[in-house]
Amino acid sequence: MSTIFTPLSKGTIKVLIIDEVASMRKFAKFGLEKSFPLIVVEEAASGKEAQMKLEHSEYDLIPLRLGSARYYRR
């Protein structure tokens, strides 16, 4: 089953990945770019950095706290 998605930017889907853990950002970026050739990924290590990027660009998708499961170990 496919999902219909209309990106803000023509031709590509811009994604801003926000996570303080560099390895999580790199893992997500690699997976997205490898799986979906039309995706362009930018990274931000903090909310402040993300806010600066958002002031200058628009994004179609902004996933947050990719590694949040690690904080909920039992």
C-alpha positions as CSV (number, residue, x, y, z in Angstrom):
1,M,0.0,0.0,0.0
2,S,1.4,3.4,-0.9
3,T,0.9,6.7,0.7
4,I,0.3,9.9,-1.3
5,F,2.6,12.7,-0.1
6,T,2.8,16.2,-1.5
7,P,6.1,17.8,-0.5
8,L,6.4,21.5,0.1
9,S,9.5,21.7,-2.1
10,K,9.0,20.6,-5.7
11,G,10.8,17.3,-6.7
12,T,12.4,16.6,-3.3
13,I,11.3,16.0,0.2
14,K,13.2,18.0,2.8
15,V,13.7,16.5,6.2
16,L,15.3,18.0,9.3
17,I,16.4,15.4,11.8
18,I,16.7,16.8,15.3
19,D,18.5,14.6,17.9
20,E,21.3,15.4,20.3
21,V,23.0,12.0,19.6
22,A,25.1,12.3,16.4
23,S,25.0,8.5,15.7
24,M,21.2,8.6,15.7
25,R,21.1,11.4,13.3
26,K,23.6,9.7,11.0
27,F,21.8,6.4,11.1
28,A,18.4,8.1,10.3
29,K,20.0,10.2,7.5
30,F,21.7,7.2,5.9
31,G,18.5,5.1,6.0
32,L,16.3,7.8,4.6
33,E,18.6,8.8,1.8
34,K,19.4,5.2,0.9
35,S,15.7,4.2,0.8
36,F,14.2,7.3,-0.7
37,P,16.4,9.0,-3.4
38,L,14.1,12.1,-3.4
39,I,14.7,12.9,0.2
40,V,17.2,15.6,1.2
41,V,18.2,15.4,4.9
42,E,19.6,18.1,7.1
43,E,20.6,17.6,10.7
44,A,20.4,19.6,13.9
45,A,22.0,18.6,17.2
46,S,19.8,20.9,19.4
47,G,16.6,22.8,19.5
48,K,18.5,26.1,19.1
49,E,20.3,24.8,16.0
50,A,17.0,23.6,14.6
51,Q,15.4,26.9,15.2
52,M,18.1,28.7,13.3
53,K,17.7,26.3,10.3
54,L,13.9,26.8,10.4
55,E,14.3,30.5,10.2
56,H,16.0,30.1,6.8
57,S,14.4,27.1,5.3
58,E,11.1,25.0,5.2
59,Y,11.0,21.3,5.7
60,D,8.4,18.7,4.8
61,L,9.2,16.4,7.8
62,I,10.8,17.0,11.2
63,P,11.2,13.9,13.3
64,L,12.2,14.6,16.9
65,R,14.0,12.5,19.6
66,L,14.8,9.5,17.4
67,G,16.4,7.7,20.2
68,S,13.8,8.5,22.9
69,A,13.2,4.8,23.7
70,R,16.6,4.6,25.3
71,Y,15.3,6.9,28.1
72,Y,12.5,4.5,29.0
73,R,14.5,1.3,30.0
74,R,12.9,-0.8,32.7
